[in-house]
């Protein structure tokens, strides 16, 4: 160690000087003292005193002495020692020296080791040990040394290294430092690069690498750098960046991170903004951007963030957001995605919830929110998801859901939509099935489930669908269908509803037509079709409708030719 022939080499000069000055027992000479002595001693000798020379010498020299040559010890000594010498003690200079100097010594020069030393060492010197300062120094300093300066390497080192120093190693702090620090180095500070580095780097450090943590850091951190912190940019970066790291790049993970992370940044965390970003951003990454994938991720992900996860909010965001991405924003596509996607998340996937969201949400997107469009989409879309596509389920959802949206929720509108919409799905669109669904389904929604309301809607609604609208078909469906709902299926109630309801549809509301339909229709339902029952119902029921109630008219309709 004291061979005079080595004095020409700055690093050996550096070793010889402090060993002579501080004592021969060099195995116990602290790095701090060695470097402190070197800084003052080399300054007088005219030798090179930059941290690069000091650290370069220390690494090789101390290795043989059994002293602590870890970057932590080297940098710890340098920070306190150089401070007194007037040398450059910012992390930039220290790390710049370490990277080039330690490389020749075989010491650990990855950013992890360098930053690990800096965080603990600089803390005692009063230097700025925030991730911003450390990373700022590393980016500019390491660039000249040929070390690995991409954000991946910088952040990889910071996460594991800073943890031991008690510094803030949350992705927010790391990325916050990187965004401001890397900007001056000309490095790539786009969210894609930052997040790409973080995902692969943090994974090895045991730090929090889910997209939630990454995006949480990015949103608050990038804001100060002037970078694009919109969900679109964050998610766009994450989707492409995280793919290489093996991290979970599914929309569920990306959106899960965005919802919780962006909330603290004051960014727009509404599902509209999140999904809007995802649709455009994920498209470039080759990730799954159909509404099914987006909504699947949103439902499970947003739930943990306290964000609005009802289908109303999810679909509201999707309709407006996906429109700009050229994705399919038709109710069929939205609902198709929601039904299959939300099912895995434990979110509310009954048609009631899906349609409830669609009606209010699609309204802002200019999409067709009429019950016909909503139900048309649901019938075809839900079929693939294994959800309940029976008219009962569809109408049950529509009645309660559409009510809050201000959409047309009378049975007329619901049934009108169902008849035309369900036809394409192969579902049972017969009046019996439609009314059967309506009676049981509407009951829970507080809607008017009286036969009058049901039939009133059916008569006008089915007419446009080409379905069978004669009273016979309407009543046939009602008698069997209403029985299960506990509604009043007596001929009085059925006819009372029919007389007033059919009047508006232009259907034949004469007692003959009404009773003609009832007699044939009720027969299959097991209801009482005797003339007494028919007439009993007709007399009381038709009176309120203004229909022709004289006995002649009643009997004319009730009694088949030749019976009197």
ZITAUR-V831921 format. One record per helix or strand. SS is the DSSP state (a for helix, b for strand). FROM is the first residue (numbers start at 1). TO is the last residue. Records with the same first field share a line. If there is no record, write none. Layout:
SS: FROM-TO + FROM-TO
This chain:
a: 4-6 + 10-22 + 26-28 + 31-45 + 51-65 + 71-85 + 91-105 + 111-125 + 131-145 + 151-163 + 171-185 + 191-205 + 211-223 + 231-243 + 251-265 + 271-285 + 291-305 + 311-323 + 331-345 + 351-363 + 371-383 + 391-405 + 411-423 + 431-445 + 451-465 + 471-483 + 491-503 + 511-523 + 531-545 + 551-558
